[in-house]
Amino acid sequence: MALDGVRLAADWLLGAEGEGCRIAMNGLNGGSPGIAACSLGGARSALDRSLVHLVDREAFGGRLGSVRRIM
């Protein structure tokens, strides 16, 4: 996002002029662990559900979970 030509009162600035991107990026860094935790939780859930599916699903004359190459 570019805000060229925007005028602000000096007391509205968060930090020094030209430092806005650095300040914004530092704010985003705090959310990274939470995003990573959610992603890891989603991946774990997908793995758990796929393993249940492999155990329960019948195909090729038997349960998919019994095919050693799949497990």
Helices and strands as residue ranges (DSSP letters): G 10-12, H 20-29, H 32-56, E 58-59, E 62-63, G 64-66
